[in-house]
Amino acid sequence: MAEAFVRSDEHPACGICPSRRLPLGEFDVQDRPSDDCPFDPADGHRYTRSGVPVCVHPHKVGIPTGRYKSDGVPLTGELELPGDVAELESYLRGVLHSAAPGMLELLIEQAATEIPRAFPGVDVVTTLRRALG
C-alpha cells in the first residue's frame, strides 16, 4: 500500500481526513462539507456519491480543491506573485511554508520560471532560499 499523504501527528489535517490514510491523488478535496460528500456515520468519513473519499478542508492539508481521484485531475499549484518586489519574499514564505509536500516542488519550479518574468534582475535562488529559510 502507498504511504499516506499526511504522516505527522502535528499536521493540521483532521484526524478523520482521508489524507491521513491515503496517498495524494487517491482522494478528492472540496472547499467545505456539502451534500455532494455526505458524512458516513458507519466509519466517520465523507465520500462522494460514487464512494471516493473526500477532504473538506483544503487549507488544512495545503492542497487546492480538486477531483483528484474522481476525475484523475493532476495536482497543480498556481503562484500569484505580488506586484511589488518588496513583498516577494514574504509572499513566497507564506505560500511555500503552507504548501503540501506534493505541491512544494511544483511551486518552486513555477517560482523559478515566473520570478524572472515578473521581476527581471531578481536573484531567484537567493530569493527562494530566504523564503524557505
Salt bridges, closest charged atoms under 4 A:
GLU3 OE2 - ARG7 NE 2.60
GLU26 OE1 - LYS69 NZ 3.02
ASP31 OD1 - ARG32 NH1 3.21
ASP71 OD2 - ARG67 NE 2.70
GLU89 OE1 - ARG93 NH2 3.82
GLU89 OE2 - ARG130 NH1 3.34
GLU114 OE2 - ARG117 NH1 2.97
